[in-house]
């Protein structure tokens, strides 16, 4: 099964990599490089080599795991590795990993010698259902998430859910936050499916992945470079990225999806305060996240920090904080301005609903 995306295909493999092997045979790459992190190297790379024996001679470069390593320093070490191992514009970089590897790898490939070939092979539910598709690549800079980057599409995305068997439950839930977001912004049927669940599933995830990728893909095809409608994919991310960034270096750091789950709840509250979001769906969705995720209470000091971090969000224009919200399920809203006071009230409502 495959989806036609913005100049490339998203392939859904089943216990093999026939499409990837065919892709490699079709192209005469001068060198093949594989970027992974320490976890992927340990748990996924052996499976990948087992299914792709032709890749056993590839140059493997492994980075430290986690969002806090998605930095310019890591990018520099990757560029040096490519340079020292004779990478050129006809080389291929395979990004084998989660959201950090796909974000970072795409950025490295799209900038090295002004662009080399790259494909994504996602290994986490978060990357499989969201991060590997759409062509957004980047690094965090000076403590701000995804501040430096490009929008450059991969030459293919090869999804194989057998990698998900290597994940702990926390990382499965982490990925589901983006799938739930996809349902809220663009798929009523998928949202109804979520509401019928007593718990988030841990296996048989293919249909959820396909539905999520389909929602994102339709949006990206309409607006590949985020001039307009693609901004809906940022629902929950203005607040979520600020929360994720604040907790990045703390002992109780949050995974991306965990922060986005909270961010969606805060932005549902914001939509309610601005009388833009249906009170019914705001409460319905909030209670869903409250049931399936750990939602933290935030102090006034933390809220001030979050608002400060939001000042550097990429969607802002002319100094105004800019949000993507929803009116109802599959009825997204973009370019919604909100004041610092509006955001404080949204966090206050969020805190009150936790009780």
Secondary structure, DSSP 8 states (H G I E B T S, - for coil): -EEE-SSSEEEEESSS-HHHHHHHHHS--S-EEEEEEHHHHHHTHHHHHHH-GGGTTSEEEEE--SGGG-SHHHHHHHHHHHHHTT--TT-EEEEEESHHHHHHHHHHHHHGGG--EEEEEE-SHHIIIIITSS-EEEEEETTEEEEEEEE---S-EEEEGGGGGGS-HHHHHHHHHHHHHHHHHH-HHHHHHHHT-SS--SS--HHHHHHHHHHHHHHHHH-TT-SSGGGGGGTTHHHHHHHHHHTTTSTT---HHHHHHHHHHHHHHHHHHTT-S-HHHHHHHHHHHHHHS------HHHHHHHHHHHTT-TT-BTTBEEEEEEEETTEEEEEEEE-HHHHHHHHHHHHHHT-
